[in-house]
Amino acid sequence: MSLDRSLRRKSLLERHRNVLTRSERVASLIEQEKWEQGQSPFKLPKIAHRKAKAGRKAVAKTAEEAAAAAATPAGAAAAAPPAK
């Protein structure tokens, strides 16, 4: 028997939201210095809250970096195939 979604732990129910609440939008506008004191909290612009993706590390090394890594003793041992 499965557990109902409403009875799950709170951390499992938290998900990424693309649209922020009014108070979150006001806080974001204050942060961006686009909020004037006394301004109406209604008809605020929508603020996209994009989820940041983890970027890939650059795998390709330049020829100079590869030569420098091979010149060091640790780099030379790692670059050379194991002897049988």
Backbone bond lengths (Angstrom), bond angles and torsions (degrees), N, CA, C in turn:
res aa  C-N    CA-C-N  psi(-1)  N-CA   C-N-CA  omega(-1)  CA-C   N-CA-C  phi
1 M - - - 1.445 - - 1.530 108.94 -
2 S 1.312 117.01 132.56 1.463 120.64 -176.35 1.527 111.14 -89.84
3 L 1.303 114.90 160.49 1.456 122.41 -179.52 1.523 109.10 -89.57
4 D 1.329 117.51 136.00 1.452 121.67 179.93 1.528 109.93 -65.32
5 R 1.341 116.89 146.40 1.464 121.48 -177.55 1.515 112.43 -59.66
6 S 1.322 118.41 -34.09 1.459 121.11 -177.65 1.527 112.12 -72.16
7 L 1.324 117.42 -16.36 1.452 120.87 -178.42 1.529 113.21 -97.95
8 R 1.301 117.19 1.33 1.450 120.70 179.67 1.522 110.47 -72.84
9 R 1.326 114.81 165.76 1.457 119.95 178.21 1.518 109.89 -65.81
10 K 1.316 116.02 151.82 1.452 121.08 -175.54 1.533 111.89 -61.32
11 S 1.332 117.49 -40.47 1.459 119.82 -176.34 1.530 111.69 -63.82
12 L 1.310 117.61 -27.30 1.458 120.30 178.69 1.528 112.20 -76.38
13 L 1.327 115.83 -22.75 1.459 119.47 -178.01 1.529 112.51 -88.65
14 E 1.327 117.49 -14.56 1.456 120.39 179.59 1.511 109.58 -73.33
15 R 1.304 115.87 128.67 1.455 121.37 -179.36 1.510 109.16 -133.58
16 H 1.308 115.36 164.94 1.456 120.68 177.82 1.525 109.02 -72.50
17 R 1.342 115.54 131.84 1.462 120.17 178.15 1.515 108.68 -112.90
18 N 1.318 117.15 135.98 1.457 121.33 179.47 1.524 112.23 -81.76
19 V 1.320 118.10 -31.14 1.454 121.77 -178.07 1.522 108.70 -108.42
20 L 1.336 116.17 131.90 1.452 120.85 -177.51 1.522 111.25 -88.68
21 T 1.327 116.32 159.91 1.463 121.10 175.57 1.527 108.53 -75.52
22 R 1.330 116.34 170.44 1.457 120.71 -177.31 1.528 110.94 -60.50
23 S 1.322 117.42 -45.19 1.468 119.61 -178.43 1.531 110.83 -65.76
24 E 1.330 117.66 -35.95 1.462 120.39 177.15 1.530 111.12 -68.22
25 R 1.341 116.30 -35.83 1.464 119.88 177.98 1.527 110.96 -67.58
26 V 1.337 116.60 -41.33 1.465 120.10 178.27 1.526 109.60 -62.71
27 A 1.335 117.52 -43.24 1.463 120.83 178.65 1.526 111.04 -62.16
28 S 1.332 116.67 -39.30 1.456 120.47 178.77 1.526 111.50 -67.79
29 L 1.339 117.16 -39.00 1.462 120.39 178.32 1.527 111.05 -67.43
30 I 1.335 117.53 -36.36 1.464 121.10 176.40 1.518 109.30 -64.09
31 E 1.338 116.54 -41.76 1.465 121.89 178.98 1.529 111.35 -61.97
32 Q 1.339 116.21 -39.21 1.466 121.56 -179.15 1.530 112.17 -84.32
33 E 1.325 116.50 1.11 1.471 123.65 -179.11 1.525 112.05 59.72
34 K 1.325 117.22 37.61 1.461 122.35 177.33 1.532 110.93 -110.93
35 W 1.316 117.38 7.10 1.459 122.37 -177.34 1.519 109.13 -107.08
36 E 1.325 116.22 127.90 1.455 121.32 176.68 1.519 108.48 -101.78
37 Q 1.323 116.21 136.51 1.463 120.83 -179.60 1.523 109.36 -61.72
38 G 1.317 117.36 132.88 1.453 121.97 -179.60 1.520 113.07 91.41
39 Q 1.306 117.99 -2.72 1.465 122.89 179.06 1.528 109.24 -70.17
40 S 1.318 116.62 147.73 1.462 121.46 179.68 1.534 110.40 -69.47
41 P 1.344 117.23 135.70 1.464 119.52 178.76 1.532 113.14 -78.68
42 F 1.316 116.80 0.43 1.458 120.37 179.41 1.527 110.04 -93.69
43 K 1.308 115.96 156.82 1.465 123.88 -179.24 1.529 111.89 56.54
44 L 1.314 115.40 44.24 1.457 120.27 176.54 1.519 109.45 -77.41
45 P 1.310 117.91 151.90 1.470 119.12 175.23 1.523 109.73 -69.84
46 K 1.320 115.41 146.73 1.458 119.27 176.70 1.524 108.51 -72.03
47 I 1.308 115.60 139.52 1.453 121.15 -179.07 1.517 107.36 -119.16
48 A 1.301 115.66 118.90 1.465 120.12 -179.71 1.520 109.44 -72.97
49 H 1.282 115.70 134.84 1.464 122.43 178.83 1.511 106.35 -117.25
50 R 1.314 115.73 86.60 1.458 120.71 -175.46 1.509 110.54 -82.49
51 K 1.306 115.24 143.51 1.453 120.83 177.01 1.530 108.09 -81.48
52 A 1.311 115.91 129.00 1.464 120.38 -178.82 1.513 109.57 -76.23
53 K 1.327 114.79 132.77 1.456 119.77 177.56 1.515 108.71 -95.60
54 A 1.313 115.18 146.48 1.459 119.85 176.91 1.518 108.25 -72.68
55 G 1.309 115.77 127.90 1.455 120.55 -178.56 1.517 111.47 -82.47
56 R 1.299 115.31 155.64 1.462 120.30 176.80 1.507 109.80 -83.21
57 K 1.304 115.68 147.26 1.443 120.60 175.23 1.526 108.38 -82.79
58 A 1.301 115.93 148.49 1.459 120.64 179.62 1.523 109.00 -70.04
59 V 1.315 116.76 120.57 1.454 121.72 -177.52 1.521 110.61 -89.11
60 A 1.303 116.58 -38.96 1.465 120.79 -175.76 1.519 110.01 -73.05
61 K 1.332 115.82 126.41 1.454 121.61 176.61 1.519 108.47 -100.92
62 T 1.299 115.40 155.42 1.453 118.49 175.32 1.523 108.25 -76.01
63 A 1.307 117.19 165.32 1.461 121.66 -178.70 1.527 110.98 -63.30
64 E 1.339 116.66 -35.33 1.461 120.34 -179.92 1.530 110.89 -67.66
65 E 1.332 117.21 -41.62 1.459 120.49 179.44 1.525 110.77 -66.01
66 A 1.332 117.38 -39.73 1.458 121.03 179.53 1.524 110.47 -66.08
67 A 1.332 117.27 -39.14 1.467 120.96 179.01 1.525 110.39 -68.05
68 A 1.321 117.07 -38.99 1.460 120.93 179.81 1.527 110.31 -67.21
69 A 1.325 117.83 -38.01 1.463 121.69 179.10 1.521 110.52 -68.71
70 A 1.342 117.81 -35.18 1.461 121.52 179.91 1.525 111.38 -74.70
71 A 1.355 117.00 -23.78 1.455 120.89 -178.04 1.526 111.83 -74.79
72 T 1.309 117.88 -27.20 1.462 120.39 179.52 1.523 109.10 -77.44
73 P 1.338 118.70 150.82 1.472 120.39 -178.45 1.534 113.01 -60.66
74 A 1.326 117.89 -39.74 1.467 120.07 179.82 1.520 110.07 -69.56
75 G 1.330 116.01 -38.52 1.454 120.89 -179.84 1.519 111.68 -69.05
76 A 1.334 116.31 -37.01 1.463 120.24 -179.67 1.523 110.40 -67.63
77 A 1.334 115.63 -38.55 1.475 119.39 179.90 1.526 110.14 -68.68
78 A 1.311 116.81 -35.93 1.463 119.61 179.96 1.522 110.99 -75.03
79 A 1.348 117.73 -30.93 1.460 120.68 -177.13 1.517 111.18 -80.45
80 A 1.317 117.38 -29.14 1.465 120.34 -178.38 1.519 110.81 -79.71
81 P 1.334 117.66 141.11 1.458 119.21 177.19 1.532 110.23 -70.08
82 P 1.324 117.65 151.17 1.459 119.74 -177.73 1.529 110.91 -66.37
83 A 1.333 116.67 140.60 1.461 122.12 -179.87 1.513 109.35 -81.72
84 K 1.344 115.50 140.99 1.475 119.57 -179.90 1.481 110.88 -107.23
